[in-house]
Amino acid sequence: MHILDTGARFSAVRFSPVLNPPRSRYFIVRANLPFPKHQAKYHRELEAAIDAVDRACRLCVDVKRSLFSSKDKILEKNDQTPVTIADFGVQALVSLELSKLFPSIPLVAEEDSLFLRENNLVSSVVSEVIAKASVGDDRLSDADVLEAIDRGGKDAYTFCNKPATYWVLDPIDGTRGFLKGDDALYVVGLALVVDNEIVLGVMGCPNWPGDSSDGTTVNKARFCIQDSQPWESLPLSGLFDKKIDSGDLHGNEIRLLPTCCGSLCKYLMIASGRASVFLLRASTERTIKCWDHAVGIICVHEAGGKVTDWEGVDINLEEDQSERRIIFPAGGVVVSNGSLHHQLLEMISSASPTL
């Protein structure tokens, strides 16, 4: 298991990766913070976020282990994206853990309980949440878990145009990777936003393969792109050809990594140094959701990287004033290791004169 957490007053903290952890044992090694807790403004929130994501990752590992032994574990949402008991369980679990300590801070998250109710799967989610929640001797009811899920739903809270403090959660980013049954990456991502600033974030990746470094020039960098967007649809395709296998690069080829499923997985690749660039093109067909980017932004920033839209402007999380669920980056999103960012923006601008 690998968890990377960071915040405005914290340096990055990494947990040691563990491949194929035994069923009942989780090995976690935590680096010490470089200063006393009382000097860190959001230390209570960060510790709560780390604990919640750790519990959520354990839930994911256990659900995935039994995923293919029960037909009621895999569902299909109305938008045709795969969703599992784990998605709902993670949202309920994180919501419950955070609301105990910070009941006044609202949650913006991906799921709501209506779909779960309609498919008669409430009891399956409740049993998974009870197994991982820190509720002491109190037993959670179905109503408790459903309420916890809906606390992050679309209609749970209205922000209007006021500066706000709120959590942003992606229960499982890279659900297709979760469903593959192999070591494809998926991420539990949690961030805290205060007045349009992401002040802390925690990313948990149970299938993390370990660290490796990357090149520092554009043609030698490892690129990540959205699964639904072919390389040929992006502006740099006119300058570079993609190469997916592990052979040597020639001429104008760049290395395109095929192993990432969700957006947060790609942010994690950049923050860890396994990749240098993630490009996402905005489209009229699909909205860009805040939970696919918020925690990734701060983790990349704190690791020394940079995240902007295609015009070089920082991502504005509060442009969707009433719900805080959608972001509107001009052209799309550029994530880099920092040293390549200006060069990438110039290349995108020259290849996309209409931006």
Beta strands, then each sheet from edge to edge (+ up, - down):
strand 1: 2-7
strand 2: 10-14
strand 3: 74-76
strand 4: 82-84
strand 5: 107-109
strand 6: 165-173
strand 7: 187-194
strand 8: 197-205
strand 9: 222-225
strand 10: 241-243
strand 11: 253-256
strand 12: 277-281
strand 13: 288-289
strand 14: 306-309
strand 15: 326-327
strand 16: 332-336
sheet 1: 2+ 1- 8+ 7- 6+ 5+
sheet 2: 3+ 4-
sheet 3: 10+ 11+ 9+ 12+ 16- 14+
sheet 4: 13+ 15-
end
